[in-house]
Amino acid sequence: MPLLTLANLPAPPLEVPAGRTVLAAIHAAGHAWWHACGAKGRCTTCRVRVLAGAEFLTPPTPAELRYRAAGRLGEAERLACQARVS
């Protein structure tokens, strides 16, 4: 199972099953993580900075690309509700 290291999330790295969103994996591991729009990719409150394991994630979604173009999402950042493990 792929491991992700996320900024501001306590160690150890997060195990994320294939097909699951990063947000679902964070919650399944017992961590609280804000997501104001209900995990629909309409805001950036669930943003995570991926420190290791980004190669296991699906490509950025259209919502993430829009936020990047608007300068609201950095290159190493993903929306936890949109990023899935491939």
N, CA, C and O atoms as a DFTB+ gen file, in Angstrom:
344 C
 N C O
     1  1       0.854      -1.168       0.000
     2  2       0.000       0.000       0.000
     3  2       0.905       1.237       0.000
     4  3       1.830       1.324       0.807
     5  1       0.644       2.195      -0.902
     6  2       1.472       3.400      -0.960
     7  2       1.426       4.206       0.343
     8  3       0.415       4.235       1.046
     9  1       2.539       4.848       0.633
    10  2       2.655       5.707       1.807
    11  2       2.823       7.146       1.357
    12  3       3.572       7.432       0.423
    13  1       2.117       8.056       2.029
    14  2       2.235       9.482       1.766
    15  2       2.690      10.183       3.030
    16  3       2.221       9.877       4.126
    17  1       3.602      11.122       2.873
    18  2       3.994      11.979       3.976
    19  2       3.418      13.353       3.681
    20  3       3.722      13.957       2.652
    21  1       2.583      13.844       4.591
    22  2       1.900      15.116       4.411
    23  2       2.355      16.103       5.471
    24  3       2.549      15.736       6.630
    25  1       2.527      17.363       5.070
    26  2       2.871      18.406       6.034
    27  2       1.729      18.555       7.031
    28  3       0.560      18.439       6.665
    29  1       2.064      18.810       8.272
    30  2       1.110      19.042       9.365
    31  2       0.306      17.810       9.774
    32  3      -0.686      17.933      10.492
    33  1       0.714      16.648       9.335
    34  2       0.066      15.412       9.771
    35  2       1.111      14.624      10.551
    36  3       2.218      14.415      10.055
    37  1       0.781      14.188      11.752
    38  2       1.775      13.482      12.557
    39  2       2.274      12.205      11.870
    40  3       1.547      11.570      11.105
    41  1       3.522      11.848      12.158
    42  2       4.099      10.604      11.645
    43  2       3.365       9.440      12.296
    44  3       2.764       9.654      13.349
    45  1       3.365       8.273      11.777
    46  2       4.091       7.813      10.595
    47  2       3.398       8.241       9.307
    48  3       2.308       8.812       9.342
    49  1       4.042       7.960       8.152
    50  2       3.394       8.282       6.884
    51  2       2.015       7.620       6.787
    52  3       1.760       6.588       7.406
    53  1       1.163       8.221       6.019
    54  2      -0.215       7.772       5.870
    55  2      -0.306       6.670       4.824
    56  3       0.173       6.839       3.702
    57  1      -0.913       5.548       5.179
    58  2      -1.159       4.472       4.219
    59  2      -2.477       4.765       3.507
    60  3      -3.500       4.999       4.149
    61  1      -2.442       4.749       2.174
    62  2      -3.635       5.067       1.399
    63  2      -3.896       3.949       0.401
    64  3      -3.083       3.728      -0.496
    65  1      -5.012       3.239       0.537
    66  2      -5.335       2.181      -0.413
    67  2      -5.620       2.753      -1.803
    68  3      -6.102       3.879      -1.927
    69  1      -5.328       1.993      -2.822
    70  2      -5.593       2.410      -4.203
    71  2      -7.060       2.767      -4.376
    72  3      -7.943       2.062      -3.888
    73  1      -7.312       3.873      -5.078
    74  2      -8.665       4.323      -5.352
    75  2      -9.258       5.238      -4.300
    76  3     -10.262       5.899      -4.563
    77  1      -8.678       5.295      -3.142
    78  2      -9.208       6.127      -2.049
    79  2      -8.638       7.538      -2.149
    80  3      -7.498       7.733      -2.572
    81  1      -9.445       8.515      -1.755
    82  2      -8.926       9.881      -1.724
    83  2      -8.031      10.056      -0.510
    84  3      -8.133       9.326       0.475
    85  1      -7.162      11.033      -0.608
    86  2      -6.289      11.351       0.517
    87  2      -7.132      11.780       1.716
    88  3      -6.823      11.416       2.851
    89  1      -8.188      12.547       1.475
    90  2      -9.060      12.985       2.565
    91  2      -9.696      11.795       3.282
    92  3      -9.725      11.764       4.512
    93  1     -10.199      10.828       2.539
    94  2     -10.803       9.641       3.155
    95  2      -9.773       8.866       3.977
    96  3     -10.092       8.348       5.047
    97  1      -8.544       8.789       3.477
    98  2      -7.492       8.081       4.213
    99  2      -7.114       8.828       5.490
   100  3      -6.862       8.204       6.520
   101  1      -7.072      10.157       5.428
   102  2      -6.770      10.956       6.623
   103  2      -7.834      10.708       7.688
   104  3      -7.512      10.481       8.855
   105  1      -9.090      10.751       7.285
   106  2     -10.181      10.526       8.238
   107  2     -10.174       9.086       8.758
   108  3     -10.404       8.863       9.947
   109  1      -9.913       8.110       7.888
   110  2      -9.877       6.704       8.307
   111  2      -8.768       6.450       9.326
   112  3      -8.879       5.562      10.172
   113  1      -7.696       7.244       9.236
   114  2      -6.584       7.098      10.187
   115  2      -6.879       7.799      11.511
   116  3      -6.059       7.762      12.428
   117  1      -8.046       8.437      11.614
   118  2      -8.447       9.055      12.873
   119  2      -8.047      10.506      13.041
   120  3      -8.128      11.049      14.143
   121  1      -7.611      11.148      11.948
   122  2      -7.212      12.549      12.016
   123  2      -8.365      13.433      11.534
   124  3      -9.075      13.079      10.593
   125  1      -8.538      14.561      12.171
   126  2      -9.516      15.542      11.706
   127  2      -8.858      16.387      10.618
   128  3      -7.715      16.816      10.774
   129  1      -9.561      16.624       9.535
   130  2      -9.045      17.476       8.465
   131  2     -10.212      18.245       7.884
   132  3     -11.198      17.653       7.446
   133  1     -10.105      19.554       7.879
   134  2     -11.178      20.435       7.451
   135  2     -11.488      20.262       5.961
   136  3     -10.583      20.076       5.148
   137  1     -12.769      20.324       5.618
   138  2     -13.206      20.296       4.213
   139  2     -14.571      20.983       4.129
   140  3     -15.614      20.336       4.223
   141  1     -14.544      22.299       3.952
   142  2     -15.741      23.139       4.046
   143  2     -16.787      22.846       2.975
   144  3     -17.981      22.994       3.237
   145  1     -16.375      22.436       1.783
   146  2     -17.351      22.253       0.703
   147  2     -17.925      20.842       0.666
   148  3     -18.665      20.504      -0.258
   149  1     -17.601      20.028       1.638
   150  2     -18.133      18.668       1.655
   151  2     -17.414      17.731       0.699
   152  3     -18.007      16.774       0.201
   153  1     -16.147      17.999       0.441
   154  2     -15.297      17.156      -0.410
   155  2     -15.740      17.162      -1.872
   156  3     -15.737      16.128      -2.539
   157  1     -16.114      18.325      -2.349
   158  2     -16.570      18.453      -3.743
   159  2     -15.579      19.205      -4.628
   160  3     -15.861      19.415      -5.808
   161  1     -14.435      19.614      -4.100
   162  2     -13.437      20.320      -4.890
   163  2     -13.822      21.751      -5.197
   164  3     -13.343      22.320      -6.177
   165  1     -14.677      22.343      -4.380
   166  2     -15.145      23.713      -4.622
   167  2     -14.437      24.750      -3.767
   168  3     -14.724      25.942      -3.883
   169  1     -13.526      24.326      -2.917
   170  2     -12.783      25.269      -2.078
   171  2     -11.366      24.710      -1.927
   172  3     -11.016      23.715      -2.563
   173  1     -10.581      25.331      -1.113
   174  2      -9.220      24.824      -0.895
   175  2      -8.958      24.501       0.572
   176  3      -7.803      24.412       0.987
   177  1     -10.010      24.326       1.354
   178  2      -9.803      24.096       2.787
   179  2      -9.172      22.744       3.094
   180  3      -8.577      22.582       4.159
   181  1      -9.282      21.782       2.207
   182  2      -8.697      20.458       2.467
   183  2      -7.295      20.323       1.866
   184  3      -6.745      19.223       1.803
   185  1      -6.731      21.429       1.432
   186  2      -5.409      21.431       0.789
   187  2      -4.379      20.727       1.665
   188  3      -4.344      20.915       2.881
   189  1      -3.549      19.920       1.031
   190  2      -2.432      19.266       1.715
   191  2      -1.155      19.532       0.926
   192  3      -1.189      19.691      -0.294
   193  1      -0.048      19.579       1.622
   194  2       1.256      19.657       0.964
   195  2       1.861      18.267       1.047
   196  3       2.102      17.748       2.137
   197  1       2.104      17.671      -0.107
   198  2       2.636      16.314      -0.182
   199  2       4.156      16.399      -0.159
   200  3       4.773      16.937      -1.078
   201  1       4.753      15.861       0.903
   202  2       6.205      15.898       1.056
   203  2       6.871      14.676       0.442
   204  3       8.016      14.758      -0.002
   205  1       6.172      13.540       0.409
   206  2       6.706      12.310      -0.188
   207  2       5.538      11.441      -0.625
   208  3       4.508      11.380       0.047
   209  1       5.706      10.773      -1.750
   210  2       4.694       9.849      -2.248
   211  2       3.784      10.420      -3.308
   212  3       2.830       9.756      -3.713
   213  1       4.047      11.639      -3.778
   214  2       3.173      12.268      -4.783
   215  2       3.090      11.448      -6.062
   216  3       2.101      11.532      -6.790
   217  1       4.108      10.666      -6.337
   218  2       4.102       9.853      -7.562
   219  2       3.015       8.780      -7.545
   220  3       2.695       8.212      -8.589
   221  1       2.449       8.497      -6.385
   222  2       1.383       7.501      -6.277
   223  2      -0.003       8.100      -6.512
   224  3      -0.993       7.371      -6.567
   225  1      -0.077       9.421      -6.651
   226  2      -1.372      10.087      -6.786
   227  2      -1.777      10.258      -8.241
   228  3      -0.936      10.366      -9.133
   229  1      -3.089      10.279      -8.460
   230  2      -3.617      10.549      -9.793
   231  2      -3.217      11.963     -10.210
   232  3      -2.880      12.784      -9.357
   233  1      -3.250      12.256     -11.512
   234  2      -2.935      13.623     -11.959
   235  2      -3.932      14.621     -11.370
   236  3      -5.037      14.242     -10.982
   237  1      -3.540      15.894     -11.302
   238  2      -4.455      16.910     -10.775
   239  2      -5.773      16.933     -11.544
   240  3      -5.803      16.778     -12.764
   241  1      -6.847      17.127     -10.809
   242  2      -8.187      17.187     -11.407
   243  2      -8.417      18.580     -12.009
   244  3      -7.640      19.497     -11.744
   245  1      -9.465      18.746     -12.807
   246  2      -9.776      20.084     -13.332
   247  2      -9.935      21.130     -12.227
   248  3      -9.506      22.271     -12.394
   249  1     -10.540      20.758     -11.116
   250  2     -10.687      21.702     -10.003
   251  2      -9.323      22.133      -9.480
   252  3      -9.101      23.319      -9.234
   253  1      -8.411      21.187      -9.308
   254  2      -7.073      21.520      -8.819
   255  2      -6.328      22.398      -9.822
   256  3      -5.633      23.336      -9.431
   257  1      -6.470      22.102     -11.101
   258  2      -5.811      22.905     -12.133
   259  2      -6.338      24.343     -12.143
   260  3      -5.572      25.285     -12.346
   261  1      -7.638      24.510     -11.927
   262  2      -8.202      25.867     -11.845
   263  2      -7.607      26.637     -10.670
   264  3      -7.244      27.806     -10.807
   265  1      -7.506      25.977      -9.509
   266  2      -6.938      26.649      -8.342
   267  2      -5.454      26.958      -8.537
   268  3      -4.975      27.992      -8.070
   269  1      -4.728      26.083      -9.214
   270  2      -3.321      26.372      -9.506
   271  2      -3.202      27.577     -10.426
   272  3      -2.375      28.461     -10.200
   273  1      -4.026      27.609     -11.458
   274  2      -3.995      28.735     -12.403
   275  2      -4.331      30.047     -11.709
   276  3      -3.817      31.098     -12.093
   277  1      -5.175      30.000     -10.707
   278  2      -5.570      31.199      -9.956
   279  2      -4.574      31.536      -8.846
   280  3      -4.747      32.536      -8.149
   281  1      -3.534      30.716      -8.670
   282  2      -2.538      30.965      -7.639
   283  2      -2.971      30.571      -6.241
   284  3      -2.375      31.013      -5.259
   285  1      -3.999      29.746      -6.140
   286  2      -4.507      29.352      -4.819
   287  2      -4.058      27.953      -4.399
   288  3      -4.397      27.495      -3.308
   289  1      -3.297      27.272      -5.262
   290  2      -2.818      25.917      -4.963
   291  2      -1.415      25.799      -5.548
   292  3      -1.221      25.989      -6.749
   293  1      -0.438      25.487      -4.699
   294  2       0.947      25.378      -5.148
   295  2       1.229      24.059      -5.849
   296  3       0.409      23.142      -5.822
   297  1       2.380      23.973      -6.469
   298  2       2.772      22.771      -7.221
   299  2       2.834      21.521      -6.346
   300  3       2.457      20.438      -6.795
   301  1       3.301      21.653      -5.112
   302  2       3.409      20.493      -4.214
   303  2       2.132      20.279      -3.412
   304  3       2.075      19.398      -2.553
   305  1       1.108      21.084      -3.690
   306  2      -0.146      20.983      -2.943
   307  2      -1.215      20.286      -3.777
   308  3      -1.251      20.388      -5.003
   309  1      -2.073      19.581      -3.072
   310  2      -3.212      18.910      -3.702
   311  2      -4.438      19.146      -2.833
   312  3      -4.320      19.438      -1.643
   313  1      -5.605      19.018      -3.432
   314  2      -6.845      19.005      -2.663
   315  2      -7.033      17.576      -2.190
   316  3      -7.129      16.658      -3.004
   317  1      -7.087      17.381      -0.891
   318  2      -7.183      16.034      -0.329
   319  2      -8.451      15.322      -0.785
   320  3      -8.473      14.094      -0.865
   321  1      -9.500      16.070      -1.083
   322  2     -10.750      15.461      -1.526
   323  2     -10.705      15.022      -2.984
   324  3     -11.544      14.234      -3.419
   325  1      -9.740      15.523      -3.737
   326  2      -9.662      15.225      -5.165
   327  2      -8.540      14.226      -5.489
   328  3      -8.691      13.404      -6.393
   329  1      -7.437      14.291      -4.770
   330  2      -6.290      13.431      -5.047
   331  2      -6.571      12.008      -4.594
   332  3      -6.925      11.757      -3.442
   333  1      -6.406      11.097      -5.520
   334  2      -6.598       9.661      -5.228
   335  2      -5.307       8.920      -5.470
   336  3      -4.474       9.347      -6.269
   337  1      -5.141       7.819      -4.786
   338  2      -3.994       6.945      -5.055
   339  2      -4.337       6.096      -6.273
   340  3      -5.404       5.488      -6.353
   341  1      -3.406       6.073      -7.211
   342  2      -3.634       5.291      -8.446
   343  2      -3.133       3.877      -8.314
   344  3      -3.247       3.092      -9.254
